[in-house]
Amino acid sequence: MARTKTIYLPPGRLRAWVDKFAADHGNPLCEVNNSKVGSGVVLSCPDGFAVRLGLPWERLTPDLSAEAWPEQLAAAAADIGTCGLILLRRGGYSVGTSVQGQLTWSKSGTRYVQSRTAAGGWSQQRYARRRSNQADALVLTATEYVAGHFPAAKPSCLATGGDRDMLRQLLTDARLAGLAALPATHLELNADPRQRQLAEVAQELAGIRAVITWPAPGFNSPS
């Protein structure tokens, strides 16, 4: 089974990274894909390594040409305006806006949400209600900050990360109705959101997304 890794490349490093990828894995076959959903480039190397390159928000990736796609991708990344960022898990929230990888506004906080309990009967129901109320309070806090800032900032794209159910609850707020129509991407989080993590996400999403795949051990590359 093939393995996969996603990295984000600063636009200015794209050409050098592609040259090194080709040097390490062999002269790649280049496939340019332009579609209504999103454009991108796939480089497939003789040793089984491949990489798909595009913007994190596929709907913002322009049509690309076989000759000039590195320059076109870099220019498109530099053209993206304000990005809305919402990271939300049971341990906290971190929300903000960024331009070209730099945070222009942010707010982060922690909030205790009780974990599940093995208790049964009335105790289990009581703990479940308490846990639900704590989660609702966390979502409400994050919602108030987002609703108080995003409409004026007018983001052109949206990145979310963390608990999908909590994010859906946040985005149902009527004041945030316009966010649903934005080009969006979702990130899986392995830790509770913090300010530093939000800054790292902002910087990554200002670059080119590279999804690298490579074969499992035992793959025999073609001669």
Contacts in CASP RR format, 6 or more apart in sequence:
PFRMAT RR
TARGET T0000
AUTHOR 0000-0000-0000
METHOD contacts of the structure
MODEL  1
MARTKTIYLPPGRLRAWVDKFAADHGNPLCEVNNSKVGSGVVLSCPDGFA
VRLGLPWERLTPDLSAEAWPEQLAAAAADIGTCGLILLRRGGYSVGTSVQ
GQLTWSKSGTRYVQSRTAAGGWSQQRYARRRSNQADALVLTATEYVAGHF
PAAKPSCLATGGDRDMLRQLLTDARLAGLAALPATHLELNADPRQRQLAE
VAQELAGIRAVITWPAPGFNSPS
1 216 0 8 1.000
2 213 0 8 1.000
2 214 0 8 1.000
2 215 0 8 1.000
2 216 0 8 1.000
3 213 0 8 1.000
3 214 0 8 1.000
3 215 0 8 1.000
3 216 0 8 1.000
4 211 0 8 1.000
4 212 0 8 1.000
4 213 0 8 1.000
5 211 0 8 1.000
5 212 0 8 1.000
6 209 0 8 1.000
6 210 0 8 1.000
6 211 0 8 1.000
6 212 0 8 1.000
7 209 0 8 1.000
7 210 0 8 1.000
7 212 0 8 1.000
8 56 0 8 1.000
8 204 0 8 1.000
8 205 0 8 1.000
8 207 0 8 1.000
8 208 0 8 1.000
8 209 0 8 1.000
8 210 0 8 1.000
9 17 0 8 1.000
9 207 0 8 1.000
9 208 0 8 1.000
9 209 0 8 1.000
9 210 0 8 1.000
10 206 0 8 1.000
10 207 0 8 1.000
10 208 0 8 1.000
11 73 0 8 1.000
11 74 0 8 1.000
11 75 0 8 1.000
11 77 0 8 1.000
11 78 0 8 1.000
11 206 0 8 1.000
11 207 0 8 1.000
11 208 0 8 1.000
12 74 0 8 1.000
14 53 0 8 1.000
14 70 0 8 1.000
14 73 0 8 1.000
14 74 0 8 1.000
14 208 0 8 1.000
15 70 0 8 1.000
15 74 0 8 1.000
17 210 0 8 1.000
18 43 0 8 1.000
18 53 0 8 1.000
18 70 0 8 1.000
21 28 0 8 1.000
21 43 0 8 1.000
21 45 0 8 1.000
21 49 0 8 1.000
21 51 0 8 1.000
22 28 0 8 1.000
22 43 0 8 1.000
22 45 0 8 1.000
24 49 0 8 1.000
25 45 0 8 1.000
25 46 0 8 1.000
25 47 0 8 1.000
25 48 0 8 1.000
25 49 0 8 1.000
26 45 0 8 1.000
26 46 0 8 1.000
26 47 0 8 1.000
27 45 0 8 1.000
27 46 0 8 1.000
28 43 0 8 1.000
28 44 0 8 1.000
28 45 0 8 1.000
28 50 0 8 1.000
29 43 0 8 1.000
29 44 0 8 1.000
29 45 0 8 1.000
30 41 0 8 1.000
30 42 0 8 1.000
30 43 0 8 1.000
30 66 0 8 1.000
31 41 0 8 1.000
31 42 0 8 1.000
31 43 0 8 1.000
31 44 0 8 1.000
32 39 0 8 1.000
32 40 0 8 1.000
32 41 0 8 1.000
32 64 0 8 1.000
32 65 0 8 1.000
32 66 0 8 1.000
32 69 0 8 1.000
33 39 0 8 1.000
33 40 0 8 1.000
33 41 0 8 1.000
33 42 0 8 1.000
34 40 0 8 1.000
34 63 0 8 1.000
34 64 0 8 1.000
37 58 0 8 1.000
37 59 0 8 1.000
38 58 0 8 1.000
38 59 0 8 1.000
38 61 0 8 1.000
39 54 0 8 1.000
39 58 0 8 1.000
39 61 0 8 1.000
39 62 0 8 1.000
39 63 0 8 1.000
39 64 0 8 1.000
40 52 0 8 1.000
40 53 0 8 1.000
40 54 0 8 1.000
40 58 0 8 1.000
40 61 0 8 1.000
40 64 0 8 1.000
40 69 0 8 1.000
40 73 0 8 1.000
41 52 0 8 1.000
41 53 0 8 1.000
41 54 0 8 1.000
41 64 0 8 1.000
41 69 0 8 1.000
41 73 0 8 1.000
42 50 0 8 1.000
42 51 0 8 1.000
42 52 0 8 1.000
42 53 0 8 1.000
43 50 0 8 1.000
43 51 0 8 1.000
43 53 0 8 1.000
44 50 0 8 1.000
46 221 0 8 1.000
46 222 0 8 1.000
47 221 0 8 1.000
48 214 0 8 1.000
48 215 0 8 1.000
48 219 0 8 1.000
48 221 0 8 1.000
49 212 0 8 1.000
49 213 0 8 1.000
49 214 0 8 1.000
49 215 0 8 1.000
50 212 0 8 1.000
50 213 0 8 1.000
50 214 0 8 1.000
51 210 0 8 1.000
51 211 0 8 1.000
51 212 0 8 1.000
51 213 0 8 1.000
52 210 0 8 1.000
52 211 0 8 1.000
53 69 0 8 1.000
53 73 0 8 1.000
53 208 0 8 1.000
53 209 0 8 1.000
53 210 0 8 1.000
54 61 0 8 1.000
54 73 0 8 1.000
54 208 0 8 1.000
54 209 0 8 1.000
54 210 0 8 1.000
55 61 0 8 1.000
55 73 0 8 1.000
55 76 0 8 1.000
55 77 0 8 1.000
55 80 0 8 1.000
55 207 0 8 1.000
55 208 0 8 1.000
55 209 0 8 1.000
56 159 0 8 1.000
56 185 0 8 1.000
56 204 0 8 1.000
56 205 0 8 1.000
56 207 0 8 1.000
56 209 0 8 1.000
57 80 0 8 1.000
57 157 0 8 1.000
57 183 0 8 1.000
57 184 0 8 1.000
57 185 0 8 1.000
58 183 0 8 1.000
59 183 0 8 1.000
60 76 0 8 1.000
60 80 0 8 1.000
60 156 0 8 1.000
60 157 0 8 1.000
60 183 0 8 1.000
61 73 0 8 1.000
61 76 0 8 1.000
62 72 0 8 1.000
62 76 0 8 1.000
64 72 0 8 1.000
64 73 0 8 1.000
65 72 0 8 1.000
73 208 0 8 1.000
74 208 0 8 1.000
77 206 0 8 1.000
77 207 0 8 1.000
77 208 0 8 1.000
78 100 0 8 1.000
80 100 0 8 1.000
80 156 0 8 1.000
80 157 0 8 1.000
80 206 0 8 1.000
81 99 0 8 1.000
81 100 0 8 1.000
81 155 0 8 1.000
81 156 0 8 1.000
81 157 0 8 1.000
82 97 0 8 1.000
82 98 0 8 1.000
82 99 0 8 1.000
82 104 0 8 1.000
82 153 0 8 1.000
82 154 0 8 1.000
82 155 0 8 1.000
82 156 0 8 1.000
83 97 0 8 1.000
83 98 0 8 1.000
83 99 0 8 1.000
83 101 0 8 1.000
83 155 0 8 1.000
83 156 0 8 1.000
83 157 0 8 1.000
83 158 0 8 1.000
83 159 0 8 1.000
83 202 0 8 1.000
83 205 0 8 1.000
83 206 0 8 1.000
84 96 0 8 1.000
84 97 0 8 1.000
84 98 0 8 1.000
84 150 0 8 1.000
84 153 0 8 1.000
84 155 0 8 1.000
84 157 0 8 1.000
84 158 0 8 1.000
84 159 0 8 1.000
85 94 0 8 1.000
85 95 0 8 1.000
85 96 0 8 1.000
85 97 0 8 1.000
85 98 0 8 1.000
85 106 0 8 1.000
85 158 0 8 1.000
85 159 0 8 1.000
85 198 0 8 1.000
85 201 0 8 1.000
85 202 0 8 1.000
85 205 0 8 1.000
86 93 0 8 1.000
86 95 0 8 1.000
86 96 0 8 1.000
86 142 0 8 1.000
86 146 0 8 1.000
86 158 0 8 1.000
86 159 0 8 1.000
86 160 0 8 1.000
86 161 0 8 1.000
86 167 0 8 1.000
86 170 0 8 1.000
87 93 0 8 1.000
87 94 0 8 1.000
87 95 0 8 1.000
87 160 0 8 1.000
87 161 0 8 1.000
87 162 0 8 1.000
87 187 0 8 1.000
87 189 0 8 1.000
87 193 0 8 1.000
87 197 0 8 1.000
87 198 0 8 1.000
87 201 0 8 1.000
88 95 0 8 1.000
88 138 0 8 1.000
88 139 0 8 1.000
88 142 0 8 1.000
88 160 0 8 1.000
88 161 0 8 1.000
88 162 0 8 1.000
88 163 0 8 1.000
88 166 0 8 1.000
88 167 0 8 1.000
88 170 0 8 1.000
88 193 0 8 1.000
89 162 0 8 1.000
89 163 0 8 1.000
89 166 0 8 1.000
89 189 0 8 1.000
89 192 0 8 1.000
89 193 0 8 1.000
90 113 0 8 1.000
90 135 0 8 1.000
90 138 0 8 1.000
90 163 0 8 1.000
90 166 0 8 1.000
90 192 0 8 1.000
91 110 0 8 1.000
91 111 0 8 1.000
91 112 0 8 1.000
91 113 0 8 1.000
91 138 0 8 1.000
91 192 0 8 1.000
91 193 0 8 1.000
92 108 0 8 1.000
92 109 0 8 1.000
92 110 0 8 1.000
92 111 0 8 1.000
92 138 0 8 1.000
92 142 0 8 1.000
92 192 0 8 1.000
92 193 0 8 1.000
93 107 0 8 1.000
93 108 0 8 1.000
93 109 0 8 1.000
93 111 0 8 1.000
93 138 0 8 1.000
93 141 0 8 1.000
93 142 0 8 1.000
93 145 0 8 1.000
93 193 0 8 1.000
94 106 0 8 1.000
94 107 0 8 1.000
94 108 0 8 1.000
94 109 0 8 1.000
94 193 0 8 1.000
94 194 0 8 1.000
94 195 0 8 1.000
94 197 0 8 1.000
94 198 0 8 1.000
95 106 0 8 1.000
95 107 0 8 1.000
95 108 0 8 1.000
95 142 0 8 1.000
95 145 0 8 1.000
95 146 0 8 1.000
95 149 0 8 1.000
95 198 0 8 1.000
96 103 0 8 1.000
96 104 0 8 1.000
96 105 0 8 1.000
96 106 0 8 1.000
96 107 0 8 1.000
96 146 0 8 1.000
96 149 0 8 1.000
96 198 0 8 1.000
97 103 0 8 1.000
97 104 0 8 1.000
97 105 0 8 1.000
97 106 0 8 1.000
97 149 0 8 1.000
97 150 0 8 1.000
97 153 0 8 1.000
97 155 0 8 1.000
98 104 0 8 1.000
98 202 0 8 1.000
98 205 0 8 1.000
98 206 0 8 1.000
100 206 0 8 1.000
101 202 0 8 1.000
101 203 0 8 1.000
101 205 0 8 1.000
101 206 0 8 1.000
102 202 0 8 1.000
102 203 0 8 1.000
103 198 0 8 1.000
103 199 0 8 1.000
103 202 0 8 1.000
104 153 0 8 1.000
105 149 0 8 1.000
105 153 0 8 1.000
106 195 0 8 1.000
106 198 0 8 1.000
106 199 0 8 1.000
107 145 0 8 1.000
107 149 0 8 1.000
108 193 0 8 1.000
108 194 0 8 1.000
108 195 0 8 1.000
108 198 0 8 1.000
109 141 0 8 1.000
109 193 0 8 1.000
110 192 0 8 1.000
111 134 0 8 1.000
111 137 0 8 1.000
111 138 0 8 1.000
111 141 0 8 1.000
112 134 0 8 1.000
113 131 0 8 1.000
113 134 0 8 1.000
113 135 0 8 1.000
113 138 0 8 1.000
114 127 0 8 1.000
114 130 0 8 1.000
114 131 0 8 1.000
114 134 0 8 1.000
115 131 0 8 1.000
116 127 0 8 1.000
116 131 0 8 1.000
117 123 0 8 1.000
117 124 0 8 1.000
117 127 0 8 1.000
119 127 0 8 1.000
135 166 0 8 1.000
136 169 0 8 1.000
138 166 0 8 1.000
139 166 0 8 1.000
139 169 0 8 1.000
139 170 0 8 1.000
142 170 0 8 1.000
143 170 0 8 1.000
143 173 0 8 1.000
143 176 0 8 1.000
146 170 0 8 1.000
146 173 0 8 1.000
146 176 0 8 1.000
147 173 0 8 1.000
147 175 0 8 1.000
147 176 0 8 1.000
148 175 0 8 1.000
150 176 0 8 1.000
150 179 0 8 1.000
151 175 0 8 1.000
151 176 0 8 1.000
155 179 0 8 1.000
155 182 0 8 1.000
156 182 0 8 1.000
156 183 0 8 1.000
157 182 0 8 1.000
157 183 0 8 1.000
157 184 0 8 1.000
157 185 0 8 1.000
158 179 0 8 1.000
158 182 0 8 1.000
158 183 0 8 1.000
158 184 0 8 1.000
158 185 0 8 1.000
159 184 0 8 1.000
159 185 0 8 1.000
159 186 0 8 1.000
159 187 0 8 1.000
159 201 0 8 1.000
159 205 0 8 1.000
160 167 0 8 1.000
160 184 0 8 1.000
160 185 0 8 1.000
160 186 0 8 1.000
160 187 0 8 1.000
161 167 0 8 1.000
161 186 0 8 1.000
161 187 0 8 1.000
161 188 0 8 1.000
161 189 0 8 1.000
161 193 0 8 1.000
162 186 0 8 1.000
162 187 0 8 1.000
162 188 0 8 1.000
162 189 0 8 1.000
162 193 0 8 1.000
164 186 0 8 1.000
170 176 0 8 1.000
171 179 0 8 1.000
171 180 0 8 1.000
185 205 0 8 1.000
187 201 0 8 1.000
189 197 0 8 1.000
191 197 0 8 1.000
END
